């Protein structure tokens, strides 16, 4: 799956950059016959439905020619929204000070879920200050999903 995502980034990122958009991240998965390729885009002015449609047409054309994904799948273009998913290591510094929810692929310090204020990247990994004021550093390679959340 990582090779597929790397290939998709290599194909889509330059295309979107040339169109004036940022490739926020890519999610690909689901059961056979119902696979979903979700591409998150952003721009300084925000994302409209027209932006999603324009990007969908361009990305679809590239994917049709390059054919990096075997079999059928559904292409979905989306803005990151208010509960923005975090894909890039640099985003952990970019969104420092925001509330975040993190799910791990394997337990770390006896837990798989963390929630608190994002404090950026540290020596060990992603720094999160939890509600009780304790700071934890979560290894980046264990993070399965990370999302900004609206303040409670």
N, CA and C atoms as a LAMMPS dump frame, in Angstrom:
ITEM: TIMESTEP
0
ITEM: NUMBER OF ATOMS
456
ITEM: BOX BOUNDS ff ff ff
-5.0000000000000000e+02 5.0000000000000000e+02
-5.0000000000000000e+02 5.0000000000000000e+02
-5.0000000000000000e+02 5.0000000000000000e+02
ITEM: ATOMS id mol type element x y z
1 1 1 N 0.829 -1.192 0
2 1 2 C 0 0 0
3 1 3 C 0.868 1.249 0
4 2 1 N 1.982 1.254 0.733
5 2 2 C 2.844 2.432 0.794
6 2 3 C 3.401 2.774 -0.583
7 3 1 N 3.765 1.746 -1.37
8 3 2 C 4.289 1.999 -2.717
9 3 3 C 3.214 2.658 -3.57
10 4 1 N 1.967 2.207 -3.436
11 4 2 C 0.864 2.813 -4.181
12 4 3 C 0.694 4.267 -3.779
13 5 1 N 0.716 4.554 -2.48
14 5 2 C 0.554 5.929 -2.018
15 5 3 C 1.711 6.797 -2.479
16 6 1 N 2.933 6.281 -2.445
17 6 2 C 4.091 7.04 -2.941
18 6 3 C 3.932 7.357 -4.421
19 7 1 N 3.47 6.389 -5.195
20 7 2 C 3.235 6.59 -6.63
21 7 3 C 2.159 7.646 -6.845
22 8 1 N 1.081 7.564 -6.071
23 8 2 C 0.001 8.533 -6.196
24 8 3 C 0.471 9.944 -5.852
25 9 1 N 1.244 10.08 -4.779
26 9 2 C 1.794 11.397 -4.418
27 9 3 C 2.642 11.944 -5.564
28 10 1 N 3.493 11.089 -6.131
29 10 2 C 4.385 11.522 -7.218
30 10 3 C 3.599 11.977 -8.446
31 11 1 N 2.457 11.362 -8.706
32 11 2 C 1.633 11.742 -9.858
33 11 3 C 0.774 12.982 -9.584
34 12 1 N 0.192 13.045 -8.386
35 12 2 C -0.835 14.038 -8.102
36 12 3 C -0.287 15.347 -7.54
37 13 1 N 0.74 15.279 -6.706
38 13 2 C 1.251 16.488 -6.065
39 13 3 C 1.692 17.545 -7.083
40 14 1 N 2.513 17.204 -8.09
41 14 2 C 2.914 18.238 -9.051
42 14 3 C 1.72 18.803 -9.842
43 15 1 N 0.755 17.958 -10.148
44 15 2 C -0.433 18.398 -10.87
45 15 3 C -1.191 19.446 -10.055
46 16 1 N -1.47 19.124 -8.789
47 16 2 C -2.221 20.048 -7.939
48 16 3 C -1.437 21.33 -7.662
49 17 1 N -0.145 21.194 -7.436
50 17 2 C 0.69 22.373 -7.203
51 17 3 C 0.628 23.309 -8.407
52 18 1 N 0.708 22.746 -9.598
53 18 2 C 0.625 23.535 -10.818
54 18 3 C -0.721 24.222 -10.983
55 19 1 N -1.756 23.654 -10.38
56 19 2 C -3.1 24.239 -10.449
57 19 3 C -3.339 25.233 -9.309
58 20 1 N -2.371 25.358 -8.39
59 20 2 C -2.514 26.298 -7.279
60 20 3 C -3.121 25.703 -6.022
61 21 1 N -3.125 24.369 -5.911
62 21 2 C -3.681 23.691 -4.747
63 21 3 C -2.575 22.979 -3.979
64 22 1 N -2.868 22.678 -2.727
65 22 2 C -1.971 21.883 -1.891
66 22 3 C -2.558 20.484 -1.761
67 23 1 N -1.738 19.472 -1.967
68 23 2 C -2.139 18.095 -1.69
69 23 3 C -1.939 17.874 -0.196
70 24 1 N -3.042 17.788 0.535
71 24 2 C -2.985 17.611 1.983
72 24 3 C -2.645 16.164 2.32
73 25 1 N -3.289 15.224 1.629
74 25 2 C -3.032 13.818 1.9
75 25 3 C -3.903 12.911 1.065
76 26 1 N -3.576 11.63 1.138
77 26 2 C -4.272 10.612 0.355
78 26 3 C -4.652 9.46 1.279
79 27 1 N -5.903 9.015 1.165
80 27 2 C -6.354 7.808 1.845
81 27 3 C -6.813 6.833 0.769
82 28 1 N -6.372 5.583 0.888
83 28 2 C -6.777 4.568 -0.081
84 28 3 C -7.026 3.269 0.662
85 29 1 N -8.178 2.667 0.418
86 29 2 C -8.453 1.391 1.071
87 29 3 C -9.894 0.979 0.905
88 30 1 N -10.254 -0.034 1.654
89 30 2 C -11.596 -0.585 1.595
90 30 3 C -11.564 -1.979 1.01
91 31 1 N -12.677 -2.678 1.123
92 31 2 C -12.748 -4.048 0.596
93 31 3 C -12.762 -4.047 -0.933
94 32 1 N -12.33 -5.143 -1.527
95 32 2 C -12.325 -5.276 -2.988
96 32 3 C -13.724 -4.989 -3.526
97 33 1 N -13.76 -4.263 -4.61
98 33 2 C -15.033 -3.894 -5.211
99 33 3 C -15.619 -2.61 -4.65
100 34 1 N -15.107 -2.173 -3.502
101 34 2 C -15.587 -0.938 -2.877
102 34 3 C -14.421 -0.062 -2.431
103 35 1 N -13.311 -0.169 -3.121
104 35 2 C -12.135 0.625 -2.752
105 35 3 C -12.415 2.103 -2.973
106 36 1 N -11.845 2.924 -2.083
107 36 2 C -12.028 4.366 -2.141
108 36 3 C -10.67 5.046 -2.151
109 37 1 N -10.476 5.935 -3.106
110 37 2 C -9.297 6.788 -3.161
111 37 3 C -9.766 8.191 -2.83
112 38 1 N -9.46 8.643 -1.612
113 38 2 C -9.857 9.978 -1.165
114 38 3 C -8.62 10.867 -1.161
115 39 1 N -8.733 11.98 -1.868
116 39 2 C -7.634 12.933 -1.964
117 39 3 C -8.083 14.243 -1.333
118 40 1 N -7.333 14.69 -0.323
119 40 2 C -7.64 15.933 0.367
120 40 3 C -6.814 17.054 -0.257
121 41 1 N -7.511 18.151 -0.607
122 41 2 C -6.837 19.303 -1.205
123 41 3 C -7.148 20.549 -0.384
124 42 1 N -6.285 21.559 -0.525
125 42 2 C -6.514 22.829 0.161
126 42 3 C -5.927 23.946 -0.684
127 43 1 N -6.302 25.16 -0.356
128 43 2 C -5.729 26.348 -0.987
129 43 3 C -5.852 27.495 0.005
130 44 1 N -5.094 28.551 -0.192
131 44 2 C -5.174 29.685 0.741
132 44 3 C -6.578 30.28 0.844
133 45 1 N -7.366 30.179 -0.217
134 45 2 C -8.726 30.73 -0.223
135 45 3 C -9.775 29.723 0.224
136 46 1 N -9.356 28.536 0.631
137 46 2 C -10.297 27.484 0.986
138 46 3 C -10.701 26.7 -0.254
139 47 1 N -11.545 25.71 -0.064
140 47 2 C -11.949 24.818 -1.152
141 47 3 C -13.463 24.879 -1.342
142 48 1 N -13.862 25.008 -2.603
143 48 2 C -15.28 25.004 -2.959
144 48 3 C -15.607 23.709 -3.695
145 49 1 N -16.877 23.487 -3.928
146 49 2 C -17.307 22.325 -4.701
147 49 3 C -16.727 22.4 -6.12
148 50 1 N -16.686 23.601 -6.691
149 50 2 C -16.098 23.771 -8.027
150 50 3 C -14.623 23.364 -8.045
151 51 1 N -13.89 23.694 -6.974
152 51 2 C -12.485 23.289 -6.875
153 51 3 C -12.375 21.77 -6.886
154 52 1 N -13.236 21.111 -6.115
155 52 2 C -13.214 19.645 -6.05
156 52 3 C -13.52 19.034 -7.417
157 53 1 N -14.494 19.599 -8.112
158 53 2 C -14.853 19.084 -9.443
159 53 3 C -13.707 19.274 -10.44
160 54 1 N -13.099 20.458 -10.422
161 54 2 C -11.984 20.743 -11.333
162 54 3 C -10.833 19.786 -11.078
163 55 1 N -10.483 19.616 -9.816
164 55 2 C -9.375 18.728 -9.466
165 55 3 C -9.716 17.277 -9.787
166 56 1 N -10.958 16.896 -9.57
167 56 2 C -11.384 15.53 -9.858
168 56 3 C -11.19 15.209 -11.337
169 57 1 N -11.594 16.101 -12.203
170 57 2 C -11.44 15.871 -13.648
171 57 3 C -9.964 15.718 -14.028
172 58 1 N -9.123 16.602 -13.506
173 58 2 C -7.701 16.57 -13.85
174 58 3 C -7.022 15.312 -13.293
175 59 1 N -7.297 15.003 -12.027
176 59 2 C -6.685 13.836 -11.393
177 59 3 C -7.177 12.556 -12.067
178 60 1 N -8.463 12.488 -12.36
179 60 2 C -9.026 11.318 -13.022
180 60 3 C -8.348 11.069 -14.366
181 61 1 N -8.094 12.134 -15.12
182 61 2 C -7.427 11.991 -16.413
183 61 3 C -6.02 11.42 -16.252
184 62 1 N -5.286 11.904 -15.263
185 62 2 C -3.929 11.398 -15.016
186 62 3 C -3.971 9.942 -14.579
187 63 1 N -4.895 9.607 -13.692
188 63 2 C -4.998 8.226 -13.205
189 63 3 C -5.425 7.27 -14.318
190 64 1 N -6.275 7.745 -15.232
191 64 2 C -6.683 6.913 -16.365
192 64 3 C -5.493 6.592 -17.268
193 65 1 N -4.626 7.568 -17.484
194 65 2 C -3.461 7.372 -18.354
195 65 3 C -2.395 6.527 -17.653
196 66 1 N -2.056 6.876 -16.42
197 66 2 C -0.966 6.202 -15.693
198 66 3 C -1.392 4.86 -15.102
199 67 1 N -2.656 4.717 -14.746
200 67 2 C -3.232 3.483 -14.199
201 67 3 C -2.407 2.883 -13.042
202 68 1 N -2.176 3.686 -11.966
203 68 2 C -1.351 3.192 -10.856
204 68 3 C -2.069 2.245 -9.893
205 69 1 N -3.405 2.164 -10.008
206 69 2 C -4.183 1.336 -9.088
207 69 3 C -4.898 0.251 -9.879
208 70 1 N -4.601 -1.02 -9.589
209 70 2 C -5.301 -2.094 -10.293
210 70 3 C -6.742 -2.215 -9.804
211 71 1 N -7.628 -2.573 -10.703
212 71 2 C -9.019 -2.8 -10.322
213 71 3 C -9.822 -1.517 -10.226
214 72 1 N -11.05 -1.685 -9.758
215 72 2 C -11.973 -0.567 -9.655
216 72 3 C -11.866 0.114 -8.3
217 73 1 N -12.15 1.409 -8.294
218 73 2 C -12.161 2.201 -7.074
219 73 3 C -12.984 3.449 -7.345
220 74 1 N -13.385 4.117 -6.294
221 74 2 C -14.102 5.383 -6.392
222 74 3 C -13.14 6.496 -6.02
223 75 1 N -13.08 7.532 -6.854
224 75 2 C -12.239 8.7 -6.591
225 75 3 C -13.085 9.756 -5.905
226 76 1 N -12.595 10.264 -4.786
227 76 2 C -13.285 11.324 -4.058
228 76 3 C -12.282 12.427 -3.75
229 77 1 N -12.648 13.656 -4.09
230 77 2 C -11.809 14.815 -3.785
231 77 3 C -12.507 15.589 -2.681
232 78 1 N -11.755 15.98 -1.651
233 78 2 C -12.365 16.606 -0.491
234 78 3 C -11.468 17.699 0.075
235 79 1 N -12.092 18.669 0.723
236 79 2 C -11.316 19.627 1.503
237 79 3 C -10.976 18.946 2.828
238 80 1 N -9.943 19.407 3.522
239 80 2 C -9.61 18.769 4.795
240 80 3 C -10.648 19.034 5.877
241 81 1 N -11.457 20.085 5.739
242 81 2 C -12.504 20.368 6.716
243 81 3 C -11.946 20.898 8.029
244 82 1 N -12.84 21.107 8.971
245 82 2 C -12.444 21.642 10.268
246 82 3 C -11.71 20.605 11.107
247 83 1 N -12.044 19.334 10.928
248 83 2 C -11.354 18.258 11.636
249 83 3 C -10.291 17.675 10.7
250 84 1 N -9.375 18.543 10.315
251 84 2 C -8.36 18.271 9.304
252 84 3 C -7.508 17.051 9.639
253 85 1 N -7.401 16.099 8.713
254 85 2 C -6.478 14.983 8.936
255 85 3 C -5.041 15.462 8.754
256 86 1 N -4.144 14.862 9.502
257 86 2 C -2.728 15.211 9.416
258 86 3 C -1.999 14.052 8.741
259 87 1 N -1.308 14.354 7.651
260 87 2 C -0.582 13.338 6.899
261 87 3 C 0.925 13.57 6.918
262 88 1 N 1.35 14.821 6.899
263 88 2 C 2.765 15.166 6.741
264 88 3 C 3.393 15.505 8.092
265 89 1 N 4.643 15.088 8.275
266 89 2 C 5.353 15.38 9.52
267 89 3 C 5.408 16.886 9.773
268 90 1 N 5.603 17.671 8.726
269 90 2 C 5.706 19.129 8.883
270 90 3 C 4.418 19.745 9.426
271 91 1 N 3.277 19.079 9.213
272 91 2 C 2.008 19.612 9.707
273 91 3 C 1.904 19.576 11.225
274 92 1 N 2.679 18.723 11.873
275 92 2 C 2.633 18.681 13.331
276 92 3 C 3.219 19.961 13.927
277 93 1 N 4.167 20.568 13.254
278 93 2 C 4.67 21.887 13.684
279 93 3 C 3.739 22.991 13.186
280 94 1 N 3.272 22.862 11.961
281 94 2 C 2.406 23.871 11.349
282 94 3 C 1.146 24.128 12.174
283 95 1 N 0.575 23.076 12.767
284 95 2 C -0.674 23.214 13.506
285 95 3 C -0.486 23.131 15.023
286 96 1 N 0.731 23.401 15.484
287 96 2 C 0.986 23.421 16.931
288 96 3 C 0.033 24.413 17.598
289 97 1 N -0.483 24.017 18.754
290 97 2 C -1.431 24.85 19.484
291 97 3 C -2.878 24.44 19.26
292 98 1 N -3.12 23.599 18.269
293 98 2 C -4.474 23.113 17.965
294 98 3 C -4.754 21.829 18.74
295 99 1 N -6.034 21.55 18.943
296 99 2 C -6.455 20.295 19.565
297 99 3 C -6.271 19.173 18.545
298 100 1 N -5.81 18.006 19.015
299 100 2 C -5.572 16.882 18.114
300 100 3 C -6.019 15.576 18.76
301 101 1 N -6.408 14.652 17.907
302 101 2 C -6.762 13.297 18.331
303 101 3 C -5.885 12.364 17.488
304 102 1 N -5.204 11.422 18.149
305 102 2 C -4.274 10.521 17.467
306 102 3 C -4.621 9.077 17.793
307 103 1 N -4.634 8.241 16.743
308 103 2 C -4.832 6.792 16.911
309 103 3 C -3.578 6.103 16.398
310 104 1 N -3.084 5.142 17.169
311 104 2 C -1.851 4.434 16.823
312 104 3 C -2.138 3.08 16.192
313 105 1 N -1.175 2.59 15.43
314 105 2 C -1.287 1.271 14.807
315 105 3 C -0.99 0.153 15.803
316 106 1 N -0.293 0.482 16.872
317 106 2 C 0.047 -0.485 17.916
318 106 3 C 0.122 0.264 19.243
319 107 1 N -0.123 -0.403 20.349
320 107 2 C -0.067 0.284 21.641
321 107 3 C 1.323 0.863 21.921
322 108 1 N 1.321 2.012 22.539
323 108 2 C 2.552 2.664 22.995
324 108 3 C 2.257 3.214 24.371
325 109 1 N 3.102 2.891 25.33
326 109 2 C 2.869 3.234 26.735
327 109 3 C 1.492 2.744 27.185
328 110 1 N 1.093 1.565 26.645
329 110 2 C -0.154 0.941 27.051
330 110 3 C -1.414 1.526 26.435
331 111 1 N -1.255 2.433 25.47
332 111 2 C -2.422 3.088 24.867
333 111 3 C -2.306 3.152 23.357
334 112 1 N -3.476 3.247 22.709
335 112 2 C -3.51 3.428 21.248
336 112 3 C -4.145 4.751 20.85
337 113 1 N -4.748 5.463 21.809
338 113 2 C -5.416 6.736 21.508
339 113 3 C -4.904 7.847 22.42
340 114 1 N -4.687 9.002 21.816
341 114 2 C -4.213 10.166 22.551
342 114 3 C -5.004 11.383 22.085
343 115 1 N -5.229 12.305 23.008
344 115 2 C -5.972 13.521 22.692
345 115 3 C -5.419 14.654 23.544
346 116 1 N -5.262 15.824 22.924
347 116 2 C -4.767 16.968 23.672
348 116 3 C -4.393 18.099 22.737
349 117 1 N -3.51 18.967 23.206
350 117 2 C -3.048 20.109 22.427
351 117 3 C -1.747 19.719 21.738
352 118 1 N -1.718 19.878 20.443
353 118 2 C -0.522 19.567 19.659
354 118 3 C 0.576 20.569 20.001
355 119 1 N 1.748 20.053 20.333
356 119 2 C 2.881 20.911 20.699
357 119 3 C 4.025 20.787 19.699
358 120 1 N 3.771 20.219 18.525
359 120 2 C 4.787 20.118 17.477
360 120 3 C 5.565 18.824 17.542
361 121 1 N 6.653 18.794 16.777
362 121 2 C 7.533 17.629 16.751
363 121 3 C 8.637 17.795 17.775
364 122 1 N 8.972 16.693 18.441
365 122 2 C 10.074 16.687 19.388
366 122 3 C 11.131 15.696 18.947
367 123 1 N 12.097 15.411 19.82
368 123 2 C 13.181 14.478 19.505
369 123 3 C 12.664 13.056 19.292
370 124 1 N 11.648 12.664 20.057
371 124 2 C 11.125 11.302 20.009
372 124 3 C 9.984 11.175 18.998
373 125 1 N 9.192 12.211 18.861
374 125 2 C 8.044 12.15 17.949
375 125 3 C 7.135 13.345 18.129
376 126 1 N 5.841 13.101 17.975
377 126 2 C 4.838 14.156 18.066
378 126 3 C 4.559 14.45 19.538
379 127 1 N 4.635 15.729 19.89
380 127 2 C 4.4 16.15 21.268
381 127 3 C 2.937 16.56 21.435
382 128 1 N 2.295 15.988 22.452
383 128 2 C 0.897 16.297 22.762
384 128 3 C 0.796 16.58 24.253
385 129 1 N 0.147 17.708 24.59
386 129 2 C -0.114 18.037 25.988
387 129 3 C -1.552 17.622 26.275
388 130 1 N -1.69 16.638 27.151
389 130 2 C -3.011 16.1 27.457
390 130 3 C -3.731 16.986 28.475
391 131 1 N -5.023 16.706 28.672
392 131 2 C -5.89 17.542 29.509
393 131 3 C -5.331 17.765 30.911
394 132 1 N -4.698 16.755 31.474
395 132 2 C -4.159 16.879 32.832
396 132 3 C -2.828 17.637 32.874
397 133 1 N -2.347 18.083 31.701
398 133 2 C -1.125 18.885 31.631
399 133 3 C 0.133 18.098 31.349
400 134 1 N 0.042 16.771 31.281
401 134 2 C 1.209 15.946 30.987
402 134 3 C 1.507 15.984 29.496
403 135 1 N 2.782 16.099 29.162
404 135 2 C 3.179 16.044 27.755
405 135 3 C 3.68 14.645 27.428
406 136 1 N 3.183 14.101 26.317
407 136 2 C 3.655 12.815 25.82
408 136 3 C 4.279 13.046 24.448
409 137 1 N 5.269 12.218 24.138
410 137 2 C 5.862 12.243 22.806
411 137 3 C 5.581 10.898 22.163
412 138 1 N 4.874 10.949 21.052
413 138 2 C 4.397 9.742 20.387
414 138 3 C 5.25 9.501 19.143
415 139 1 N 5.845 8.313 19.017
416 139 2 C 6.654 8.029 17.823
417 139 3 C 5.836 8.189 16.539
418 140 1 N 6.381 8.947 15.613
419 140 2 C 5.701 9.254 14.351
420 140 3 C 5.33 7.997 13.575
421 141 1 N 6.208 6.996 13.603
422 141 2 C 5.959 5.787 12.808
423 141 3 C 4.832 4.914 13.37
424 142 1 N 4.36 5.196 14.582
425 142 2 C 3.241 4.444 15.154
426 142 3 C 1.888 5.092 14.872
427 143 1 N 1.9 6.318 14.348
428 143 2 C 0.647 7.033 14.135
429 143 3 C -0.076 6.478 12.912
430 144 1 N -1.274 5.96 13.164
431 144 2 C -2.112 5.429 12.099
432 144 3 C -2.997 6.535 11.526
433 145 1 N -3.583 7.34 12.412
434 145 2 C -4.443 8.452 12.017
435 145 3 C -4.284 9.583 13.011
436 146 1 N -4.249 10.795 12.482
437 146 2 C -4.218 11.985 13.332
438 146 3 C -5.144 13.017 12.717
439 147 1 N -5.935 13.669 13.564
440 147 2 C -6.89 14.68 13.104
441 147 3 C -6.931 15.836 14.071
442 148 1 N -7.008 17.045 13.519
443 148 2 C -7.293 18.195 14.357
444 148 3 C -8.759 18.099 14.741
445 149 1 N -9.075 18.584 15.926
446 149 2 C -10.471 18.552 16.369
447 149 3 C -10.878 19.953 16.82
448 150 1 N -12.18 20.214 16.754
449 150 2 C -12.689 21.495 17.229
450 150 3 C -12.546 21.556 18.728
451 151 1 N -12.263 22.728 19.243
452 151 2 C -12.131 22.899 20.685
453 151 3 C -13.439 22.49 21.365
454 152 1 N -13.338 21.8 22.509
455 152 2 C -14.559 21.354 23.205
456 152 3 C -15.359 22.512 23.772
